[in-house]
Amino acid sequence: MIIQLLTFAWSCNEIIIQSAELAAALFESDWYNCDSKTKVIVHIMMMRCQKPLCLRNGSFGVMDLEVGVSRLKLAYSYTSLMKNGDNIE
C-alpha cells in the first residue's frame, strides 16, 4: 500500500511539473514560422498551460508528492496510536 500511494503521488507530481514545462517547450519551438492556424492552436495551448494540470484527491484537494508523504505520515501516526492504545490496558 505504501508503494502504491507513493507511486500515485509521484505520478501526480510529475503531471504537474511536466504540464508546467510544456508552455516553455511550446514557446521555444518554431511556432512563429508555421501557418496561422497552427499559430492560433499553439497560442491557445500556451494560454492553457499557464495553469498546470493536476489530479484531485476527491474533496481533499490537489494530489502531489507532498500530500502523499503527509498522508503516509498520518497513516503511520494513526496506526502507532491504535497499536499503543491496545497496550494501555
PyMOL Python script that loads the backbone (N, CA, C, O; Angstrom):
from pymol import cmd

cmd.read_pdbstr("""\
ATOM      1  N   MET A   1       0.821  -1.187   0.000  1.00  0.00           N
ATOM      2  CA  MET A   1       0.000   0.000   0.000  1.00  0.00           C
ATOM      3  C   MET A   1       0.872   1.261   0.000  1.00  0.00           C
ATOM      4  O   MET A   1       0.532   2.262  -0.630  1.00  0.00           O
ATOM      5  N   ILE A   2       1.998   1.195   0.714  1.00  0.00           N
ATOM      6  CA  ILE A   2       2.889   2.355   0.777  1.00  0.00           C
ATOM      7  C   ILE A   2       3.459   2.658  -0.602  1.00  0.00           C
ATOM      8  O   ILE A   2       3.493   3.810  -1.033  1.00  0.00           O
ATOM      9  N   ILE A   3       3.903   1.620  -1.280  1.00  0.00           N
ATOM     10  CA  ILE A   3       4.476   1.810  -2.619  1.00  0.00           C
ATOM     11  C   ILE A   3       3.406   2.315  -3.576  1.00  0.00           C
ATOM     12  O   ILE A   3       3.687   3.173  -4.414  1.00  0.00           O
ATOM     13  N   GLN A   4       2.207   1.809  -3.469  1.00  0.00           N
ATOM     14  CA  GLN A   4       1.117   2.242  -4.334  1.00  0.00           C
ATOM     15  C   GLN A   4       0.782   3.717  -4.095  1.00  0.00           C
ATOM     16  O   GLN A   4       0.586   4.466  -5.051  1.00  0.00           O
ATOM     17  N   LEU A   5       0.716   4.133  -2.845  1.00  0.00           N
ATOM     18  CA  LEU A   5       0.432   5.525  -2.514  1.00  0.00           C
ATOM     19  C   LEU A   5       1.532   6.451  -3.017  1.00  0.00           C
ATOM     20  O   LEU A   5       1.252   7.488  -3.618  1.00  0.00           O
ATOM     21  N   LEU A   6       2.784   6.072  -2.771  1.00  0.00           N
ATOM     22  CA  LEU A   6       3.888   6.927  -3.205  1.00  0.00           C
ATOM     23  C   LEU A   6       4.035   6.954  -4.723  1.00  0.00           C
ATOM     24  O   LEU A   6       4.413   7.982  -5.285  1.00  0.00           O
ATOM     25  N   THR A   7       3.743   5.840  -5.395  1.00  0.00           N
ATOM     26  CA  THR A   7       3.781   5.829  -6.859  1.00  0.00           C
ATOM     27  C   THR A   7       2.708   6.732  -7.439  1.00  0.00           C
ATOM     28  O   THR A   7       2.960   7.467  -8.393  1.00  0.00           O
ATOM     29  N   PHE A   8       1.519   6.681  -6.871  1.00  0.00           N
ATOM     30  CA  PHE A   8       0.432   7.552  -7.319  1.00  0.00           C
ATOM     31  C   PHE A   8       0.772   9.016  -7.064  1.00  0.00           C
ATOM     32  O   PHE A   8       0.546   9.864  -7.926  1.00  0.00           O
ATOM     33  N   ALA A   9       1.312   9.316  -5.890  1.00  0.00           N
ATOM     34  CA  ALA A   9       1.678  10.693  -5.558  1.00  0.00           C
ATOM     35  C   ALA A   9       2.799  11.201  -6.466  1.00  0.00           C
ATOM     36  O   ALA A   9       2.771  12.353  -6.897  1.00  0.00           O
ATOM     37  N   TRP A  10       3.786  10.346  -6.759  1.00  0.00           N
ATOM     38  CA  TRP A  10       4.878  10.741  -7.650  1.00  0.00           C
ATOM     39  C   TRP A  10       4.363  11.011  -9.060  1.00  0.00           C
ATOM     40  O   TRP A  10       4.781  11.972  -9.706  1.00  0.00           O
ATOM     41  N   SER A  11       3.453  10.158  -9.536  1.00  0.00           N
ATOM     42  CA  SER A  11       2.874  10.352 -10.866  1.00  0.00           C
ATOM     43  C   SER A  11       2.096  11.658 -10.949  1.00  0.00           C
ATOM     44  O   SER A  11       2.202  12.386 -11.936  1.00  0.00           O
ATOM     45  N   CYS A  12       1.323  11.952  -9.925  1.00  0.00           N
ATOM     46  CA  CYS A  12       0.582  13.218  -9.890  1.00  0.00           C
ATOM     47  C   CYS A  12       1.533  14.406  -9.881  1.00  0.00           C
ATOM     48  O   CYS A  12       1.282  15.410 -10.547  1.00  0.00           O
ATOM     49  N   ASN A  13       2.615  14.297  -9.136  1.00  0.00           N
ATOM     50  CA  ASN A  13       3.611  15.363  -9.087  1.00  0.00           C
ATOM     51  C   ASN A  13       4.269  15.563 -10.452  1.00  0.00           C
ATOM     52  O   ASN A  13       4.502  16.697 -10.869  1.00  0.00           O
ATOM     53  N   GLU A  14       4.567  14.471 -11.144  1.00  0.00           N
ATOM     54  CA  GLU A  14       5.169  14.563 -12.475  1.00  0.00           C
ATOM     55  C   GLU A  14       4.227  15.211 -13.479  1.00  0.00           C
ATOM     56  O   GLU A  14       4.675  15.958 -14.349  1.00  0.00           O
ATOM     57  N   ILE A  15       2.928  14.939 -13.376  1.00  0.00           N
ATOM     58  CA  ILE A  15       1.953  15.582 -14.256  1.00  0.00           C
ATOM     59  C   ILE A  15       1.976  17.085 -14.049  1.00  0.00           C
ATOM     60  O   ILE A  15       1.931  17.840 -15.020  1.00  0.00           O
ATOM     61  N   ILE A  16       2.044  17.531 -12.810  1.00  0.00           N
ATOM     62  CA  ILE A  16       2.087  18.963 -12.509  1.00  0.00           C
ATOM     63  C   ILE A  16       3.348  19.597 -13.089  1.00  0.00           C
ATOM     64  O   ILE A  16       3.285  20.652 -13.719  1.00  0.00           O
ATOM     65  N   ILE A  17       4.485  18.954 -12.876  1.00  0.00           N
ATOM     66  CA  ILE A  17       5.768  19.501 -13.341  1.00  0.00           C
ATOM     67  C   ILE A  17       5.832  19.534 -14.867  1.00  0.00           C
ATOM     68  O   ILE A  17       6.199  20.554 -15.451  1.00  0.00           O
ATOM     69  N   GLN A  18       5.476  18.422 -15.513  1.00  0.00           N
ATOM     70  CA  GLN A  18       5.577  18.350 -16.966  1.00  0.00           C
ATOM     71  C   GLN A  18       4.596  19.289 -17.659  1.00  0.00           C
ATOM     72  O   GLN A  18       4.923  19.860 -18.699  1.00  0.00           O
ATOM     73  N   SER A  19       3.406  19.456 -17.103  1.00  0.00           N
ATOM     74  CA  SER A  19       2.457  20.363 -17.739  1.00  0.00           C
ATOM     75  C   SER A  19       2.903  21.814 -17.591  1.00  0.00           C
ATOM     76  O   SER A  19       2.596  22.644 -18.448  1.00  0.00           O
ATOM     77  N   ALA A  20       3.620  22.129 -16.519  1.00  0.00           N
ATOM     78  CA  ALA A  20       4.147  23.483 -16.358  1.00  0.00           C
ATOM     79  C   ALA A  20       5.287  23.746 -17.343  1.00  0.00           C
ATOM     80  O   ALA A  20       5.452  24.871 -17.815  1.00  0.00           O
ATOM     81  N   GLU A  21       6.062  22.726 -17.649  1.00  0.00           N
ATOM     82  CA  GLU A  21       7.178  22.880 -18.581  1.00  0.00           C
ATOM     83  C   GLU A  21       6.731  22.851 -20.040  1.00  0.00           C
ATOM     84  O   GLU A  21       7.508  23.197 -20.930  1.00  0.00           O
ATOM     85  N   LEU A  22       5.501  22.445 -20.292  1.00  0.00           N
ATOM     86  CA  LEU A  22       5.007  22.348 -21.660  1.00  0.00           C
ATOM     87  C   LEU A  22       4.915  23.715 -22.329  1.00  0.00           C
ATOM     88  O   LEU A  22       5.213  23.836 -23.517  1.00  0.00           O
ATOM     89  N   ALA A  23       4.512  24.737 -21.597  1.00  0.00           N
ATOM     90  CA  ALA A  23       4.415  26.084 -22.168  1.00  0.00           C
ATOM     91  C   ALA A  23       5.782  26.582 -22.624  1.00  0.00           C
ATOM     92  O   ALA A  23       5.892  27.192 -23.687  1.00  0.00           O
ATOM     93  N   ALA A  24       6.810  26.333 -21.846  1.00  0.00           N
ATOM     94  CA  ALA A  24       8.162  26.749 -22.230  1.00  0.00           C
ATOM     95  C   ALA A  24       8.632  25.991 -23.463  1.00  0.00           C
ATOM     96  O   ALA A  24       9.278  26.567 -24.339  1.00  0.00           O
ATOM     97  N   ALA A  25       8.313  24.710 -23.534  1.00  0.00           N
ATOM     98  CA  ALA A  25       8.709  23.919 -24.696  1.00  0.00           C
ATOM     99  C   ALA A  25       7.983  24.382 -25.956  1.00  0.00           C
ATOM    100  O   ALA A  25       8.569  24.427 -27.038  1.00  0.00           O
ATOM    101  N   LEU A  26       6.714  24.724 -25.810  1.00  0.00           N
ATOM    102  CA  LEU A  26       5.970  25.243 -26.960  1.00  0.00           C
ATOM    103  C   LEU A  26       6.549  26.566 -27.432  1.00  0.00           C
ATOM    104  O   LEU A  26       6.694  26.790 -28.633  1.00  0.00           O
ATOM    105  N   PHE A  27       6.879  27.440 -26.492  1.00  0.00           N
ATOM    106  CA  PHE A  27       7.408  28.749 -26.860  1.00  0.00           C
ATOM    107  C   PHE A  27       8.764  28.636 -27.546  1.00  0.00           C
ATOM    108  O   PHE A  27       9.067  29.414 -28.451  1.00  0.00           O
ATOM    109  N   GLU A  28       9.575  27.683 -27.128  1.00  0.00           N
ATOM    110  CA  GLU A  28      10.909  27.510 -27.703  1.00  0.00           C
ATOM    111  C   GLU A  28      10.890  26.821 -29.072  1.00  0.00           C
ATOM    112  O   GLU A  28      11.914  26.767 -29.752  1.00  0.00           O
ATOM    113  N   SER A  29       9.739  26.299 -29.472  1.00  0.00           N
ATOM    114  CA  SER A  29       9.654  25.673 -30.791  1.00  0.00           C
ATOM    115  C   SER A  29       9.565  26.744 -31.873  1.00  0.00           C
ATOM    116  O   SER A  29       9.514  27.935 -31.567  1.00  0.00           O
ATOM    117  N   ASP A  30       9.547  26.329 -33.121  1.00  0.00           N
ATOM    118  CA  ASP A  30       9.453  27.268 -34.245  1.00  0.00           C
ATOM    119  C   ASP A  30       7.995  27.546 -34.614  1.00  0.00           C
ATOM    120  O   ASP A  30       7.636  27.512 -35.791  1.00  0.00           O
ATOM    121  N   TRP A  31       7.171  27.817 -33.630  1.00  0.00           N
ATOM    122  CA  TRP A  31       5.751  28.037 -33.874  1.00  0.00           C
ATOM    123  C   TRP A  31       5.491  29.291 -34.698  1.00  0.00           C
ATOM    124  O   TRP A  31       4.483  29.371 -35.401  1.00  0.00           O
ATOM    125  N   TYR A  32       6.378  30.260 -34.620  1.00  0.00           N
ATOM    126  CA  TYR A  32       6.176  31.517 -35.343  1.00  0.00           C
ATOM    127  C   TYR A  32       6.446  31.372 -36.834  1.00  0.00           C
ATOM    128  O   TYR A  32       6.102  32.272 -37.600  1.00  0.00           O
ATOM    129  N   ASN A  33       7.046  30.278 -37.268  1.00  0.00           N
ATOM    130  CA  ASN A  33       7.289  30.023 -38.684  1.00  0.00           C
ATOM    131  C   ASN A  33       6.181  29.180 -39.323  1.00  0.00           C
ATOM    132  O   ASN A  33       6.241  28.886 -40.517  1.00  0.00           O
ATOM    133  N   CYS A  34       5.178  28.792 -38.545  1.00  0.00           N
ATOM    134  CA  CYS A  34       4.097  27.947 -39.053  1.00  0.00           C
ATOM    135  C   CYS A  34       2.975  28.807 -39.635  1.00  0.00           C
ATOM    136  O   CYS A  34       3.008  30.036 -39.576  1.00  0.00           O
ATOM    137  N   ASP A  35       1.981  28.117 -40.200  1.00  0.00           N
ATOM    138  CA  ASP A  35       0.831  28.842 -40.740  1.00  0.00           C
ATOM    139  C   ASP A  35      -0.021  29.413 -39.617  1.00  0.00           C
ATOM    140  O   ASP A  35       0.186  29.085 -38.449  1.00  0.00           O
ATOM    141  N   SER A  36      -0.970  30.259 -39.962  1.00  0.00           N
ATOM    142  CA  SER A  36      -1.740  30.985 -38.947  1.00  0.00           C
ATOM    143  C   SER A  36      -2.610  30.059 -38.100  1.00  0.00           C
ATOM    144  O   SER A  36      -2.798  30.320 -36.912  1.00  0.00           O
ATOM    145  N   LYS A  37      -3.143  28.989 -38.679  1.00  0.00           N
ATOM    146  CA  LYS A  37      -3.968  28.053 -37.908  1.00  0.00           C
ATOM    147  C   LYS A  37      -3.137  27.391 -36.811  1.00  0.00           C
ATOM    148  O   LYS A  37      -3.594  27.254 -35.676  1.00  0.00           O
ATOM    149  N   THR A  38      -1.924  26.983 -37.153  1.00  0.00           N
ATOM    150  CA  THR A  38      -1.036  26.362 -36.173  1.00  0.00           C
ATOM    151  C   THR A  38      -0.628  27.366 -35.101  1.00  0.00           C
ATOM    152  O   THR A  38      -0.528  27.005 -33.928  1.00  0.00           O
ATOM    153  N   LYS A  39      -0.392  28.608 -35.478  1.00  0.00           N
ATOM    154  CA  LYS A  39      -0.043  29.648 -34.507  1.00  0.00           C
ATOM    155  C   LYS A  39      -1.156  29.846 -33.489  1.00  0.00           C
ATOM    156  O   LYS A  39      -0.895  30.001 -32.296  1.00  0.00           O
ATOM    157  N   VAL A  40      -2.397  29.841 -33.964  1.00  0.00           N
ATOM    158  CA  VAL A  40      -3.539  30.011 -33.052  1.00  0.00           C
ATOM    159  C   VAL A  40      -3.630  28.833 -32.092  1.00  0.00           C
ATOM    160  O   VAL A  40      -3.848  29.026 -30.896  1.00  0.00           O
ATOM    161  N   ILE A  41      -3.467  27.620 -32.599  1.00  0.00           N
ATOM    162  CA  ILE A  41      -3.543  26.427 -31.750  1.00  0.00           C
ATOM    163  C   ILE A  41      -2.432  26.440 -30.702  1.00  0.00           C
ATOM    164  O   ILE A  41      -2.678  26.144 -29.533  1.00  0.00           O
ATOM    165  N   VAL A  42      -1.214  26.781 -31.116  1.00  0.00           N
ATOM    166  CA  VAL A  42      -0.095  26.828 -30.166  1.00  0.00           C
ATOM    167  C   VAL A  42      -0.324  27.923 -29.135  1.00  0.00           C
ATOM    168  O   VAL A  42      -0.007  27.748 -27.959  1.00  0.00           O
ATOM    169  N   HIS A  43      -0.871  29.047 -29.570  1.00  0.00           N
ATOM    170  CA  HIS A  43      -1.154  30.142 -28.633  1.00  0.00           C
ATOM    171  C   HIS A  43      -2.192  29.720 -27.590  1.00  0.00           C
ATOM    172  O   HIS A  43      -2.048  30.022 -26.405  1.00  0.00           O
ATOM    173  N   ILE A  44      -3.227  29.027 -28.033  1.00  0.00           N
ATOM    174  CA  ILE A  44      -4.248  28.528 -27.091  1.00  0.00           C
ATOM    175  C   ILE A  44      -3.634  27.525 -26.124  1.00  0.00           C
ATOM    176  O   ILE A  44      -3.933  27.543 -24.930  1.00  0.00           O
ATOM    177  N   MET A  45      -2.777  26.653 -26.641  1.00  0.00           N
ATOM    178  CA  MET A  45      -2.116  25.673 -25.770  1.00  0.00           C
ATOM    179  C   MET A  45      -1.230  26.365 -24.739  1.00  0.00           C
ATOM    180  O   MET A  45      -1.202  25.956 -23.578  1.00  0.00           O
ATOM    181  N   MET A  46      -0.500  27.417 -25.151  1.00  0.00           N
ATOM    182  CA  MET A  46       0.352  28.128 -24.201  1.00  0.00           C
ATOM    183  C   MET A  46      -0.483  28.847 -23.145  1.00  0.00           C
ATOM    184  O   MET A  46      -0.088  28.912 -21.981  1.00  0.00           O
ATOM    185  N   MET A  47      -1.632  29.384 -23.544  1.00  0.00           N
ATOM    186  CA  MET A  47      -2.507  30.031 -22.560  1.00  0.00           C
ATOM    187  C   MET A  47      -3.044  29.008 -21.567  1.00  0.00           C
ATOM    188  O   MET A  47      -3.127  29.285 -20.371  1.00  0.00           O
ATOM    189  N   ARG A  48      -3.409  27.822 -22.061  1.00  0.00           N
ATOM    190  CA  ARG A  48      -3.928  26.776 -21.178  1.00  0.00           C
ATOM    191  C   ARG A  48      -2.848  26.263 -20.226  1.00  0.00           C
ATOM    192  O   ARG A  48      -3.142  25.876 -19.095  1.00  0.00           O
ATOM    193  N   CYS A  49      -1.608  26.263 -20.685  1.00  0.00           N
ATOM    194  CA  CYS A  49      -0.505  25.736 -19.870  1.00  0.00           C
ATOM    195  C   CYS A  49      -0.092  26.690 -18.754  1.00  0.00           C
ATOM    196  O   CYS A  49       0.744  26.328 -17.926  1.00  0.00           O
ATOM    197  N   GLN A  50      -0.642  27.878 -18.707  1.00  0.00           N
ATOM    198  CA  GLN A  50      -0.303  28.799 -17.622  1.00  0.00           C
ATOM    199  C   GLN A  50      -0.802  28.264 -16.278  1.00  0.00           C
ATOM    200  O   GLN A  50      -0.229  28.573 -15.233  1.00  0.00           O
ATOM    201  N   LYS A  51      -1.854  27.474 -16.308  1.00  0.00           N
ATOM    202  CA  LYS A  51      -2.349  26.809 -15.100  1.00  0.00           C
ATOM    203  C   LYS A  51      -2.043  25.318 -15.248  1.00  0.00           C
ATOM    204  O   LYS A  51      -2.651  24.646 -16.080  1.00  0.00           O
ATOM    205  N   PRO A  52      -1.106  24.794 -14.452  1.00  0.00           N
ATOM    206  CA  PRO A  52      -0.688  23.392 -14.630  1.00  0.00           C
ATOM    207  C   PRO A  52      -1.834  22.405 -14.394  1.00  0.00           C
ATOM    208  O   PRO A  52      -2.745  22.664 -13.607  1.00  0.00           O
ATOM    209  N   LEU A  53      -1.767  21.280 -15.086  1.00  0.00           N
ATOM    210  CA  LEU A  53      -2.723  20.201 -14.868  1.00  0.00           C
ATOM    211  C   LEU A  53      -2.474  19.579 -13.504  1.00  0.00           C
ATOM    212  O   LEU A  53      -1.342  19.554 -13.023  1.00  0.00           O
ATOM    213  N   CYS A  54      -3.522  19.085 -12.892  1.00  0.00           N
ATOM    214  CA  CYS A  54      -3.352  18.415 -11.602  1.00  0.00           C
ATOM    215  C   CYS A  54      -4.457  17.393 -11.421  1.00  0.00           C
ATOM    216  O   CYS A  54      -5.528  17.509 -12.017  1.00  0.00           O
ATOM    217  N   LEU A  55      -4.199  16.417 -10.617  1.00  0.00           N
ATOM    218  CA  LEU A  55      -5.196  15.421 -10.248  1.00  0.00           C
ATOM    219  C   LEU A  55      -5.661  15.725  -8.837  1.00  0.00           C
ATOM    220  O   LEU A  55      -4.856  15.986  -7.943  1.00  0.00           O
ATOM    221  N   ARG A  56      -6.952  15.687  -8.655  1.00  0.00           N
ATOM    222  CA  ARG A  56      -7.517  15.981  -7.335  1.00  0.00           C
ATOM    223  C   ARG A  56      -7.828  14.686  -6.597  1.00  0.00           C
ATOM    224  O   ARG A  56      -8.210  13.680  -7.194  1.00  0.00           O
ATOM    225  N   ASN A  57      -7.656  14.742  -5.307  1.00  0.00           N
ATOM    226  CA  ASN A  57      -7.879  13.605  -4.441  1.00  0.00           C
ATOM    227  C   ASN A  57      -9.242  13.769  -3.769  1.00  0.00           C
ATOM    228  O   ASN A  57      -9.333  13.924  -2.551  1.00  0.00           O
ATOM    229  N   GLY A  58     -10.285  13.733  -4.572  1.00  0.00           N
ATOM    230  CA  GLY A  58     -11.633  13.929  -4.051  1.00  0.00           C
ATOM    231  C   GLY A  58     -11.792  15.326  -3.497  1.00  0.00           C
ATOM    232  O   GLY A  58     -11.406  16.304  -4.136  1.00  0.00           O
ATOM    233  N   SER A  59     -12.352  15.420  -2.325  1.00  0.00           N
ATOM    234  CA  SER A  59     -12.543  16.731  -1.695  1.00  0.00           C
ATOM    235  C   SER A  59     -11.326  17.163  -0.882  1.00  0.00           C
ATOM    236  O   SER A  59     -11.351  18.216  -0.245  1.00  0.00           O
ATOM    237  N   PHE A  60     -10.259  16.361  -0.897  1.00  0.00           N
ATOM    238  CA  PHE A  60      -9.064  16.674  -0.122  1.00  0.00           C
ATOM    239  C   PHE A  60      -8.145  17.665  -0.824  1.00  0.00           C
ATOM    240  O   PHE A  60      -7.249  18.219  -0.189  1.00  0.00           O
ATOM    241  N   GLY A  61      -8.342  17.899  -2.104  1.00  0.00           N
ATOM    242  CA  GLY A  61      -7.524  18.868  -2.825  1.00  0.00           C
ATOM    243  C   GLY A  61      -6.616  18.216  -3.848  1.00  0.00           C
ATOM    244  O   GLY A  61      -6.827  17.073  -4.252  1.00  0.00           O
ATOM    245  N   VAL A  62      -5.608  18.957  -4.259  1.00  0.00           N
ATOM    246  CA  VAL A  62      -4.682  18.518  -5.291  1.00  0.00           C
ATOM    247  C   VAL A  62      -3.735  17.466  -4.729  1.00  0.00           C
ATOM    248  O   VAL A  62      -3.199  17.617  -3.631  1.00  0.00           O
ATOM    249  N   MET A  63      -3.538  16.399  -5.498  1.00  0.00           N
ATOM    250  CA  MET A  63      -2.642  15.327  -5.076  1.00  0.00           C
ATOM    251  C   MET A  63      -1.260  15.571  -5.680  1.00  0.00           C
ATOM    252  O   MET A  63      -1.127  15.720  -6.895  1.00  0.00           O
ATOM    253  N   ASP A  64      -0.245  15.611  -4.840  1.00  0.00           N
ATOM    254  CA  ASP A  64       1.133  15.700  -5.302  1.00  0.00           C
ATOM    255  C   ASP A  64       2.004  14.930  -4.321  1.00  0.00           C
ATOM    256  O   ASP A  64       1.492  14.275  -3.412  1.00  0.00           O
ATOM    257  N   LEU A  65       3.309  15.005  -4.500  1.00  0.00           N
ATOM    258  CA  LEU A  65       4.216  14.215  -3.676  1.00  0.00           C
ATOM    259  C   LEU A  65       4.163  14.632  -2.208  1.00  0.00           C
ATOM    260  O   LEU A  65       4.225  13.784  -1.318  1.00  0.00           O
ATOM    261  N   GLU A  66       4.049  15.922  -1.957  1.00  0.00           N
ATOM    262  CA  GLU A  66       3.988  16.415  -0.575  1.00  0.00           C
ATOM    263  C   GLU A  66       2.739  15.901   0.137  1.00  0.00           C
ATOM    264  O   GLU A  66       2.803  15.510   1.302  1.00  0.00           O
ATOM    265  N   VAL A  67       1.620  15.901  -0.552  1.00  0.00           N
ATOM    266  CA  VAL A  67       0.373  15.401   0.041  1.00  0.00           C
ATOM    267  C   VAL A  67       0.463  13.902   0.277  1.00  0.00           C
ATOM    268  O   VAL A  67      -0.018  13.403   1.295  1.00  0.00           O
ATOM    269  N   GLY A  68       1.079  13.175  -0.663  1.00  0.00           N
ATOM    270  CA  GLY A  68       1.241  11.731  -0.495  1.00  0.00           C
ATOM    271  C   GLY A  68       2.066  11.387   0.725  1.00  0.00           C
ATOM    272  O   GLY A  68       1.716  10.479   1.480  1.00  0.00           O
ATOM    273  N   VAL A  69       3.159  12.104   0.925  1.00  0.00           N
ATOM    274  CA  VAL A  69       4.010  11.856   2.095  1.00  0.00           C
ATOM    275  C   VAL A  69       3.274  12.228   3.378  1.00  0.00           C
ATOM    276  O   VAL A  69       3.394  11.535   4.388  1.00  0.00           O
ATOM    277  N   SER A  70       2.515  13.315   3.341  1.00  0.00           N
ATOM    278  CA  SER A  70       1.777  13.703   4.553  1.00  0.00           C
ATOM    279  C   SER A  70       0.696  12.677   4.886  1.00  0.00           C
ATOM    280  O   SER A  70       0.454  12.407   6.062  1.00  0.00           O
ATOM    281  N   ARG A  71       0.038  12.096   3.870  1.00  0.00           N
ATOM    282  CA  ARG A  71      -0.957  11.039   4.119  1.00  0.00           C
ATOM    283  C   ARG A  71      -0.279   9.791   4.690  1.00  0.00           C
ATOM    284  O   ARG A  71      -0.845   9.109   5.544  1.00  0.00           O
ATOM    285  N   LEU A  72       0.921   9.500   4.220  1.00  0.00           N
ATOM    286  CA  LEU A  72       1.672   8.363   4.742  1.00  0.00           C
ATOM    287  C   LEU A  72       2.034   8.595   6.205  1.00  0.00           C
ATOM    288  O   LEU A  72       1.926   7.677   7.018  1.00  0.00           O
ATOM    289  N   LYS A  73       2.459   9.798   6.550  1.00  0.00           N
ATOM    290  CA  LYS A  73       2.768  10.129   7.941  1.00  0.00           C
ATOM    291  C   LYS A  73       1.523  10.046   8.806  1.00  0.00           C
ATOM    292  O   LYS A  73       1.576   9.563   9.937  1.00  0.00           O
ATOM    293  N   LEU A  74       0.392  10.522   8.267  1.00  0.00           N
ATOM    294  CA  LEU A  74      -0.865  10.464   9.003  1.00  0.00           C
ATOM    295  C   LEU A  74      -1.267   9.015   9.270  1.00  0.00           C
ATOM    296  O   LEU A  74      -1.689   8.684  10.378  1.00  0.00           O
ATOM    297  N   ALA A  75      -1.140   8.156   8.273  1.00  0.00           N
ATOM    298  CA  ALA A  75      -1.494   6.742   8.441  1.00  0.00           C
ATOM    299  C   ALA A  75      -0.574   6.074   9.459  1.00  0.00           C
ATOM    300  O   ALA A  75      -1.028   5.268  10.271  1.00  0.00           O
ATOM    301  N   TYR A  76       0.718   6.406   9.420  1.00  0.00           N
ATOM    302  CA  TYR A  76       1.661   5.836  10.384  1.00  0.00           C
ATOM    303  C   TYR A  76       1.326   6.300  11.807  1.00  0.00           C
ATOM    304  O   TYR A  76       1.350   5.503  12.745  1.00  0.00           O
ATOM    305  N   SER A  77       1.015   7.582  11.959  1.00  0.00           N
ATOM    306  CA  SER A  77       0.661   8.101  13.286  1.00  0.00           C
ATOM    307  C   SER A  77      -0.594   7.433  13.816  1.00  0.00           C
ATOM    308  O   SER A  77      -0.656   7.057  14.986  1.00  0.00           O
ATOM    309  N   TYR A  78      -1.597   7.286  12.952  1.00  0.00           N
ATOM    310  CA  TYR A  78      -2.841   6.649  13.358  1.00  0.00           C
ATOM    311  C   TYR A  78      -2.607   5.197  13.749  1.00  0.00           C
ATOM    312  O   TYR A  78      -3.140   4.726  14.754  1.00  0.00           O
ATOM    313  N   THR A  79      -1.809   4.487  12.957  1.00  0.00           N
ATOM    314  CA  THR A  79      -1.526   3.083  13.248  1.00  0.00           C
ATOM    315  C   THR A  79      -0.758   2.931  14.553  1.00  0.00           C
ATOM    316  O   THR A  79      -1.069   2.051  15.356  1.00  0.00           O
ATOM    317  N   SER A  80       0.245   3.781  14.775  1.00  0.00           N
ATOM    318  CA  SER A  80       1.010   3.681  16.020  1.00  0.00           C
ATOM    319  C   SER A  80       0.166   4.071  17.225  1.00  0.00           C
ATOM    320  O   SER A  80       0.342   3.514  18.308  1.00  0.00           O
ATOM    321  N   LEU A  81      -0.744   5.015  17.052  1.00  0.00           N
ATOM    322  CA  LEU A  81      -1.642   5.399  18.145  1.00  0.00           C
ATOM    323  C   LEU A  81      -2.570   4.247  18.500  1.00  0.00           C
ATOM    324  O   LEU A  81      -2.782   3.962  19.679  1.00  0.00           O
ATOM    325  N   MET A  82      -3.126   3.584  17.493  1.00  0.00           N
ATOM    326  CA  MET A  82      -4.010   2.453  17.742  1.00  0.00           C
ATOM    327  C   MET A  82      -3.252   1.275  18.351  1.00  0.00           C
ATOM    328  O   MET A  82      -3.785   0.562  19.202  1.00  0.00           O
ATOM    329  N   LYS A  83      -2.021   1.076  17.920  1.00  0.00           N
ATOM    330  CA  LYS A  83      -1.210  -0.006  18.473  1.00  0.00           C
ATOM    331  C   LYS A  83      -0.871   0.271  19.930  1.00  0.00           C
ATOM    332  O   LYS A  83      -0.934  -0.633  20.762  1.00  0.00           O
ATOM    333  N   ASN A  84      -0.514   1.509  20.247  1.00  0.00           N
ATOM    334  CA  ASN A  84      -0.196   1.877  21.628  1.00  0.00           C
ATOM    335  C   ASN A  84      -1.444   1.896  22.502  1.00  0.00           C
ATOM    336  O   ASN A  84      -1.345   1.682  23.710  1.00  0.00           O
ATOM    337  N   GLY A  85      -2.603   2.144  21.926  1.00  0.00           N
ATOM    338  CA  GLY A  85      -3.862   2.136  22.674  1.00  0.00           C
ATOM    339  C   GLY A  85      -4.212   0.755  23.186  1.00  0.00           C
ATOM    340  O   GLY A  85      -4.848   0.623  24.232  1.00  0.00           O
ATOM    341  N   ASP A  86      -3.805  -0.278  22.461  1.00  0.00           N
ATOM    342  CA  ASP A  86      -4.065  -1.653  22.887  1.00  0.00           C
ATOM    343  C   ASP A  86      -3.171  -2.046  24.056  1.00  0.00           C
ATOM    344  O   ASP A  86      -3.549  -2.920  24.837  1.00  0.00           O
ATOM    345  N   ASN A  87      -2.006  -1.435  24.204  1.00  0.00           N
ATOM    346  CA  ASN A  87      -1.061  -1.790  25.271  1.00  0.00           C
ATOM    347  C   ASN A  87      -1.362  -1.054  26.572  1.00  0.00           C
ATOM    348  O   ASN A  87      -0.714  -1.339  27.579  1.00  0.00           O
ATOM    349  N   ILE A  88      -2.286  -0.148  26.599  1.00  0.00           N
ATOM    350  CA  ILE A  88      -2.567   0.637  27.806  1.00  0.00           C
ATOM    351  C   ILE A  88      -3.224  -0.236  28.870  1.00  0.00           C
ATOM    352  O   ILE A  88      -2.972  -0.031  30.058  1.00  0.00           O
ATOM    353  N   GLU A  89      -4.039  -1.180  28.496  1.00  0.00           N
ATOM    354  CA  GLU A  89      -4.759  -1.997  29.461  1.00  0.00           C
ATOM    355  C   GLU A  89      -3.835  -2.811  30.228  1.00  0.00           C
ATOM    356  O   GLU A  89      -4.258  -3.572  31.098  1.00  0.00           O
TER     357      GLU A  89
END
""", "prot")
cmd.dss("prot")
cmd.show_as("cartoon", "prot")
cmd.util.cbc("prot")
cmd.orient("prot")
